[in-house]
Structures are given as C-alpha cells and as structure tokens.
Amino acid sequence: LRDHTLPKLGVVVKDQNDGTATWSIVDPDVVRRQQAAREQAEAARSSPRTPPPAKPTMSADTPPQNMFRAQTDLFSQFDAEGVPTHDAAGALLSQSARKRLLREREKHERTYLRVKGETP
C-alpha cells in the first residue's frame, strides 16, 4: 500500500529518525518521475561494471620507436622517439599521460633488447 498505491495517488510518506512518519500530497507525475529516477539509480548501482578495454598486446620484437605508431585510434602525433604527443582528437597530451607512455616505452625497450640478445 505504502510504496505502490499511495504514490500513484500522489501521497508521499517519509520516515523520521524517531520512528514516526510524515506524509504530504504532491502531483502524482512528480512522484512517478522521482520513483523512476530512484529505480534507475538503483539499477545503475547494482548492474555489473564492464571491464576496461584490454590493452593491445605488443609483440616483444616490435621496435620501441614503433610501439605506439600503430595506435592511430588513440594518438595522432608522435615525437622523434615514437612517443605520442597528441591524442586522436589532436589535443596535446598532459604531462602525466606523456610520462606514463614514456615509462611504458622504456619497459618495452628493455623487453625488446632482452629478446634481441642485447643488454639493456
């Protein structure tokens, strides 16, 4: 009755901390919109989260300077070492993003040199 019938009639019942309840009469359409918003929020919280897209695996024999050049859907411009400087939309990458990419490149370079038989 309280959660199904009364809201359809525009009656809102609110529980108080002291165990009592108050009620008010409002437009039934407003109550329906609020109820739909609550249900959507609850569904969003309870739905399983989608995992982030998997990073493309880089072959160990790919030269470090070509590591990011194949990812044209993510990056549009590169420096002389092959590290991206601009994202796909043409915006300059942040300093932290660029540092992260440099670390990835250095890690890949160590793997590449190990596979090629050279010492890093």
Backbone as numpy.savetxt, mean C-alpha at the origin, in Angstrom:
# Nx Ny Nz CAx CAy CAz Cx Cy Cz
-34.92 -6.02 17.22 -35.76 -4.83 17.22 -34.88 -3.59 17.22
-33.93 -3.54 18.14 -33.11 -2.35 18.34 -32.23 -2.04 17.12
-31.62 -3.07 16.52 -30.66 -2.83 15.43 -31.28 -2.95 14.05
-32.48 -3.51 13.93 -33.05 -3.72 12.61 -34.32 -2.90 12.38
-35.26 -2.95 13.27 -36.54 -2.29 13.06 -36.50 -0.80 13.39
-35.94 -0.45 14.53 -35.92 0.95 14.94 -35.14 1.85 13.98
-33.97 1.45 13.48 -33.27 2.31 12.54 -34.07 2.56 11.25
-34.85 1.58 10.81 -35.67 1.78 9.62 -36.73 2.84 9.85
-37.14 3.01 11.10 -38.15 4.01 11.45 -37.52 5.35 11.80
-36.17 5.40 11.87 -35.49 6.65 12.18 -35.21 6.84 13.65
-35.27 5.79 14.44 -35.00 5.87 15.88 -33.58 5.36 16.12
-32.76 6.22 16.73 -31.38 5.85 17.03 -31.25 5.68 18.54
-30.74 4.54 18.97 -30.55 4.25 20.38 -29.05 4.22 20.64
-28.59 5.03 21.62 -27.17 5.08 21.97 -27.00 4.64 23.40
-26.04 3.73 23.62 -25.74 3.26 24.96 -24.81 4.26 25.66
-25.04 4.45 26.93 -24.20 5.33 27.75 -23.25 4.47 28.58
-22.22 5.09 29.12 -21.24 4.37 29.93 -21.83 3.86 31.25
-22.84 4.54 31.75 -23.41 4.14 33.03 -24.46 3.03 32.90
-24.62 2.47 31.70 -25.54 1.36 31.51 -26.92 1.78 31.01
-27.19 3.05 30.93 -28.47 3.51 30.42 -28.36 3.75 28.92
-29.49 4.03 28.28 -29.50 4.29 26.85 -30.34 5.53 26.57
-29.94 6.26 25.54 -30.73 7.41 25.10 -31.17 7.15 23.68
-32.25 7.77 23.29 -32.74 7.58 21.94 -33.09 8.93 21.35
-33.05 8.96 20.01 -33.43 10.18 19.30 -34.06 9.79 17.97
-34.86 10.70 17.45 -35.53 10.44 16.17 -34.84 11.31 15.12
-34.41 10.65 14.04 -33.75 11.34 12.93 -34.34 10.82 11.63
-33.92 11.40 10.53 -34.39 10.99 9.21 -33.92 9.55 8.94
-34.80 8.66 8.54 -34.41 7.27 8.28 -33.32 7.13 7.22
-33.29 8.03 6.22 -32.25 7.97 5.20 -30.87 8.22 5.80
-30.78 9.11 6.74 -29.50 9.39 7.41 -29.04 8.16 8.16
-29.95 7.51 8.85 -29.61 6.31 9.61 -29.12 5.21 8.67
-29.80 5.04 7.52 -29.38 4.02 6.54 -27.98 4.30 6.01
-27.67 5.57 5.70 -26.34 5.92 5.20 -25.27 5.67 6.25
-25.57 6.01 7.51 -24.61 5.77 8.59 -24.38 4.27 8.78
-25.44 3.52 8.72 -25.34 2.07 8.89 -24.55 1.45 7.74
-24.77 1.92 6.51 -24.03 1.41 5.36 -22.55 1.75 5.48
-22.24 2.95 5.96 -20.84 3.35 6.14 -20.16 2.48 7.20
-20.88 2.20 8.30 -20.32 1.33 9.35 -20.07 -0.08 8.81
-21.01 -0.60 8.02 -20.85 -1.94 7.46 -19.68 -1.99 6.49
-19.50 -0.93 5.69 -18.37 -0.89 4.76 -17.05 -0.85 5.53
-16.99 -0.05 6.57 -15.77 0.04 7.37 -15.46 -1.29 8.03
-16.47 -1.96 8.52 -16.28 -3.27 9.15 -15.81 -4.29 8.11
-16.39 -4.25 6.93 -15.98 -5.18 5.87 -14.54 -4.92 5.45
-14.14 -3.66 5.40 -12.76 -3.32 5.03 -11.78 -3.81 6.09
-12.16 -3.70 7.35 -11.28 -4.16 8.43 -11.15 -5.67 8.44
-12.24 -6.37 8.15 -12.23 -7.82 8.27 -11.77 -8.52 6.99
-11.72 -7.80 5.86 -11.31 -8.46 4.62 -9.81 -8.73 4.65
-9.39 -9.84 4.09 -7.95 -10.15 4.09 -7.20 -9.15 3.21
-6.06 -8.77 3.69 -5.26 -7.80 2.94 -4.54 -8.52 1.80
-4.44 -7.80 0.68 -3.72 -8.39 -0.44 -2.23 -8.16 -0.22
-1.43 -9.16 -0.50 0.01 -8.99 -0.31 0.57 -8.01 -1.33
1.67 -7.35 -1.00 2.25 -6.44 -1.98 2.74 -7.21 -3.19
2.80 -6.56 -4.34 3.24 -7.28 -5.52 4.68 -7.76 -5.34
4.95 -8.93 -5.87 6.29 -9.50 -5.72 7.29 -8.71 -6.55
8.49 -8.55 -5.99 9.54 -7.87 -6.70 10.01 -8.77 -7.84
10.32 -8.19 -8.97 10.83 -9.03 -10.04 12.18 -9.61 -9.62
12.36 -10.88 -9.85 13.62 -11.51 -9.48 14.66 -11.15 -10.53
15.83 -10.81 -10.03 16.91 -10.40 -10.90 17.88 -11.56 -11.03
18.22 -11.90 -12.23 19.18 -12.97 -12.46 20.54 -12.52 -11.95
21.28 -13.44 -11.34 22.58 -13.11 -10.77 23.59 -12.74 -11.83
23.35 -13.14 -13.08 24.31 -12.80 -14.12 23.95 -11.52 -14.87
22.94 -10.79 -14.41 22.59 -9.50 -14.99 23.58 -8.45 -14.48
24.21 -7.71 -15.37 25.15 -6.68 -14.91 24.45 -5.64 -14.04
25.11 -5.16 -12.99 24.47 -4.20 -12.07 23.99 -2.93 -12.76
24.69 -2.47 -13.80 24.27 -1.24 -14.47 22.98 -1.44 -15.28
22.59 -2.68 -15.54 21.35 -2.96 -16.27 20.23 -3.45 -15.37
20.48 -3.49 -14.08 19.56 -4.06 -13.12 18.18 -3.40 -13.15
18.13 -2.07 -13.17 16.86 -1.35 -13.11 16.33 -0.93 -14.48
17.15 -0.98 -15.49 16.76 -0.47 -16.81 15.58 -1.23 -17.42
15.39 -2.47 -17.05 14.27 -3.25 -17.58 12.95 -2.89 -16.91
13.01 -2.16 -15.81 11.79 -1.81 -15.06 11.25 -0.46 -15.52
10.91 -0.36 -16.79 10.43 0.91 -17.34 9.03 1.26 -16.85
8.32 0.29 -16.27 7.01 0.60 -15.70 7.15 1.33 -14.37
8.35 1.29 -13.76 8.59 1.96 -12.48 9.48 3.19 -12.60
10.43 3.17 -13.55 11.42 4.24 -13.65 11.53 4.73 -15.09
11.83 6.05 -15.24 11.92 6.60 -16.59 13.32 7.10 -16.94
14.11 7.54 -15.94 15.45 8.07 -16.22 16.44 7.44 -15.26
17.68 7.28 -15.73 18.72 6.61 -14.96 20.00 7.43 -15.02
20.86 7.28 -13.99 22.15 7.95 -14.03 23.15 7.08 -14.79
24.41 7.47 -14.82 25.43 6.76 -15.58 25.66 5.33 -15.06
25.42 5.11 -13.78 25.60 3.78 -13.19 24.38 2.89 -13.34
23.30 3.41 -13.91 22.08 2.63 -14.10 21.11 2.70 -12.95
21.35 3.61 -11.99 20.45 3.77 -10.85 19.35 4.76 -11.25
18.10 4.45 -11.01 17.00 5.34 -11.40 17.07 6.70 -10.70
16.73 7.74 -11.44 16.68 9.09 -10.88 15.26 9.65 -10.91
14.41 9.11 -11.80 13.04 9.60 -11.94 12.08 8.41 -11.98
10.88 8.59 -11.42 9.89 7.52 -11.47 9.23 7.48 -12.84
8.27 6.58 -13.01 7.63 6.39 -14.31 6.88 7.63 -14.77
6.39 8.44 -13.82 5.66 9.65 -14.17 6.60 10.81 -14.50
7.91 10.61 -14.31 8.87 11.65 -14.60 9.26 12.51 -13.41
8.72 12.19 -12.23 9.04 12.95 -11.02 10.37 12.46 -10.43
11.15 13.38 -9.92 12.43 13.06 -9.32 12.23 12.18 -8.09
13.01 11.11 -7.98 12.90 10.21 -6.83 13.43 10.91 -5.57
12.85 10.59 -4.44 13.31 11.17 -3.17 14.69 10.62 -2.85
15.39 11.33 -1.98 16.74 10.93 -1.61 16.72 9.56 -0.92
15.74 9.31 -0.08 15.67 8.02 0.62 15.39 6.89 -0.36
14.52 7.12 -1.34 14.24 6.09 -2.34 15.49 5.80 -3.17
16.20 6.84 -3.50 17.43 6.67 -4.29 18.49 5.91 -3.49
18.61 6.19 -2.19 19.56 5.46 -1.34 19.19 3.99 -1.26
17.90 3.71 -1.15 17.44 2.32 -1.09 17.80 1.59 -2.37
17.59 2.24 -3.51 17.93 1.63 -4.79 19.43 1.43 -4.93
20.22 2.38 -4.42 21.68 2.23 -4.45 22.11 1.02 -3.62
21.50 0.84 -2.45 21.82 -0.32 -1.61 21.46 -1.62 -2.34
20.31 -1.63 -3.00 19.91 -2.82 -3.76 20.92 -3.11 -4.86
21.37 -2.05 -5.55 22.33 -2.22 -6.63 23.65 -2.76 -6.09
24.12 -2.21 -4.95 25.38 -2.67 -4.36 25.27 -4.14 -3.94
24.15 -4.52 -3.38 23.94 -5.91 -2.99 23.97 -6.82 -4.22
23.28 -6.38 -5.28 23.27 -7.16 -6.51 24.68 -7.21 -7.13
25.42 -6.12 -7.03 26.77 -6.09 -7.58 27.67 -7.12 -6.88
27.55 -7.24 -5.56 28.33 -8.24 -4.83 27.97 -9.65 -5.30
26.67 -9.91 -5.48 26.23 -11.22 -5.96 26.75 -11.46 -7.38
26.65 -10.45 -8.21 27.11 -10.54 -9.61 28.60 -10.86 -9.66
29.40 -10.19 -8.86 30.85 -10.43 -8.86 31.17 -11.83 -8.32
30.42 -12.28 -7.33 30.62 -13.61 -6.78 30.32 -14.68 -7.83
29.25 -14.48 -8.60 28.86 -15.43 -9.64 29.90 -15.44 -10.76
30.43 -14.28 -11.09 31.42 -14.17 -12.16 32.80 -14.65 -11.73
32.98 -14.92 -10.42 34.26 -15.43 -9.93 35.22 -14.34 -9.53
34.78 -13.10 -9.53 35.63 -12.00 -9.10 35.34 -11.70 -7.63
36.26 -11.08 -6.96 36.03 -10.75 -5.55 35.41 -9.37 -5.47
34.43 -9.17 -4.60 33.78 -7.86 -4.50 34.66 -6.79 -3.91
